[in-house]
């Protein structure tokens, strides 16, 4: 049984979670402080810029880093070949964006996007250089070093953004902050990995890397359309202000989803590759990841959905309250995306690139259809259709990945379903408590009391489920919490001592 005592996986997740925790704090500060300084149209321009940057990132990596982690044996020639490919792709993309930034920016119909693209394009020079040492650190399990690099760069980037925003640089403050974050992180990766690029090259290794990377590139390209088509569609149909409202609500939704799943998925992928190579334990790891994510994320996301108005009011300020209905649907979407985010890495680890492309195509068609059908009725209705598109995509994607990895679909479905019931019940009870019993108005106090109530009621449920185990109250409670966070089965609580 793979559990909390699986030290390598737990250490990987611990250090990536530490990074993501700091990033969450920095991102909350960034949005909470900068959204009161930088106007909505500037955020709309930056959101449009990131549509281009995200697309460029798809072509820059091309699965090269993941191929280093996944390969059975690794030598200097393979590493040097991978570096040449990675750096070359990054540099070519940098040149393209530098030359055509104005023409690309004009496609969005928003002032200043081209100039932002020109500034941010410099990240590809540094990220192309830093991708290989990062992959080497992840393959060897040195997530502590990765954490040190990323925490330092995140804090520095926030301070830089704040200084520039106060001095009226607007969206350029966000662009400069993003560039500084990537550049510093890449340099620190090289230093901490104690690696230097060589000049060796192998055509055979190149074909091996590009064969795997080509499939990953195809999936990432398809996935990019699914995740980024919303911004240009909204900007063309509704304008920069609506893009600003939508993008800020989307960022709040991404906080728990991206940061918690990012920590778990980064720690999962090297370990999953290792277990697949050894031929045992992969399905146990994956099922525990699904159970852990549903336990950790669903109560929080359902709470954010129900209390979306207070979340917007506290995090962004009163002028952003029009984004609260959008956040409601996006937060519910986050519950699904948290689990679906694991499927790409799992399929790559299994080498099922064909299935990865097929499932990615299905997701893109569903989500693009939701954007196109919903935008004419406003961003709230579009977010609603986006939720349903993710719901149906999640059913298909999770079913096939669980089947491919050799897990029991009925058992994991029951556990995840019970986590959903528990999460929903706890959040609804907490909401009724602050709304009907305490009658708290929209604001910080309602958010703090409500979240505390969710945590309290969740602890009560965990304790009751774990009541039959040995020990005192706190011992039983801590056993239950550790068991659930490590991906334990709700239906197996009574068997845990």
KAJO-V211872 format. One line per field, one symbol per residue. phi: phi as a letter, one per 40 degrees, with the letter a starting at -180 (. if undefined). psi: psi as a letter, one per 40 degrees, with the letter a starting at -180 (. if undefined). burial: 1 if it has 16 or more other C-alpha atoms within 10 Angstrom, else 0. A space follows every 10 residues. Layout:
phi=???
psi=???
burial=???
This chain:
phi=.caccccccc cdcdcccccc cccccccccc ccccccbccc ccccccccdc cccccccdcc cggccccccc ccbbbccccc cccdcccccc cccdcccccb ccccccccgb cgcdcccccc dccccccccc cccccccccc gccccccccc cccccccccc cccccccgcg cccccccccc dcccccccdc cccfbbcbbc abcccccccc cccccccccc cccccccbcc cccccccbgc cccccccccc ccccdccccc ccccccccdc ccdcccccga gcccdccccc ccccccccdc ccccccbdcc ccdccbhccb cccccccdcc ccccdccdcc cccccccccc gccccccccc cdcccccccc ccccccchcc cccccccccc ccccccccdc cccccgcccc cccccccccc cccccccccc ccccccccfc cdiccccccc cccccccccc cccccbcccc hcdcccccdc ccccccgccd cbdcccb
psi=hhadegdddd dddddddddd dddddddddd ddddeedhid dddddddddd dddddddddd dfeddddddd idihiddddd dddddddddd ddddddddde dddddddefh hedddddddd deddddddde ddddddddde efeddddddd dddddddddd ddddddffeb dddddddddd dddddddddd ddefihiaei ihdddddddd dddddddddd ddddddeedd dddddddeid dddddddddd dddecddddd dddddddddd dddddddeei eddddddddd dddddddddd ddddddfddd ddddddidee deeddddddd dddddddddd deddddddde egdddddddd dddddddddd ddddddeidd dddddddddd dddddddddd ddddefihdd dddddddddd dddddddddd ddddddddfi ihaddddddd dddddddddd dddddedeii iadddddddd dddddefihd eedeeh.
burial=0111000011 1111111111 1111011101 1111110101 1111111111 1111111111 1111111111 1000001111 1111111111 1011101100 1101100111 0111111111 1111111111 1111111110 1111111111 1111111101 1101100011 1111111111 1111111111 0110001000 1000110011 0111111111 1111110111 1111100011 1111111111 1111111111 1111111111 1111110000 1111111111 1111111111 1111111111 1111111001 1111111111 1111111111 1111111111 1010111011 1111011111 1001100011 1111111111 1011001101 1100101000 0110110111 0111111001 1011000001 0110011011 1011101110 1110111010 0000011011 1011111111 0010000
